Amino acid sequence: MTALADVVAFTCLLAGALLCLTAGLGLVRFPDVLSRMHAGTKPQVLGVLLVMVGAAIRLDGWANAWMLLLVAAFQLLTAPVSAHLISRVAYRRRHVRRDLLLVDELGTPGHQDDAHRGDEPGDAPPERPAVRPGA
């Protein structure tokens, strides 16, 4: 039974390490902020969870398992929230190519965010007014 547990733990650790590596490569190689946020959260969180599962299988004792469970819970709570906040700031500071967005809920006519005007960088191009059909 120990050999099987070692093989499962090794597989989880290796898969988790490879996912974390691909997340790091995505952060370096992807061109825009939103793609980088996607690469920085999805495979990285799954990779850390797989590493935690592999370590929990390999380590003995409940104290270690509880510690790994806490690390996994904090990872699940903090990574998506931080990625959301970073992408929100990037959108407001106009570091996102809005023409590539399939759905732009913040840029729809009638939903202007006047409370956050002045949050954009000084060299940002002015926003073009929305063209209404029939006008």
Secondary structure, DSSP 8 states (H G I E B T S, - for coil): -HHHHHHHHHHHHHHHHHHHHHHHHHHHH-SSHHHHHHHHHHHHHHHHHHHHHHHHHHS-SHHHHHHHHHHHHHHHHHHHHHHHHHHHHHHHTT-S-GGG-S--GGGSTT---GGGTT-S-TT---------TT-
